[in-house]
């Protein structure tokens, strides 16, 4: 189960990374074609954050074997990591393309969608971080005995 979960997380990490890399094209156009500072900011944030986020999820996949988690813990970690990655992907791409930030659930429908992406991703990030900490603490407990 563990190698499959690692591969699944890696696949989704690479998809988030790819979207982040693709966001570099409109980011470059925003700079060179004078789309305005807000558009440059939005596409810079989408490009940089999703590339870093994809790499970060790759790290999670690579280190999953160091955690001591049961099947339920692995499932929670896997789905929360994917929710986090895709939530931020939706929020950042919609934010940049629609000129919204998604910091409050007000305004246009695009802003509300970006807000929902940000909130779901933020909560999911807290979940997978907490589950990872539990897995590390359990692993350290096992190594202290030996």
LINJO-V125054 format. One record per pair of residues at least 24 apart in sequence whose ideal C-beta (glycine too) atoms are under 6 Angstrom apart, sorted by the first residue. I is the first residue (numbers start at 0). J is the second residue. If there is no record, write none. Layout:
# LINJO-V125054
i: <I/I>
j: <J/J>
This chain:
# LINJO-V125054
i: <4/4/5/5/8/8/8/8/9/11/11/12/12/12/12/15/15/15/15/15/16/18/18/19/19/19/19/22/41/41/42/45/45/45/48/52/56/56/66/66/67/67/67/68/72/75/76/76/79/79/79/80/82/82/83/83/83/86/86/86/87/89/90/90>
j: <73/77/60/63/59/60/77/80/60/81/84/53/56/57/60/49/52/53/84/88/53/49/88/46/49/50/53/46/94/95/95/91/92/95/91/87/80/84/134/138/134/137/138/134/130/130/127/130/123/126/127/127/119/123/120/123/124/116/119/120/120/116/116/117>
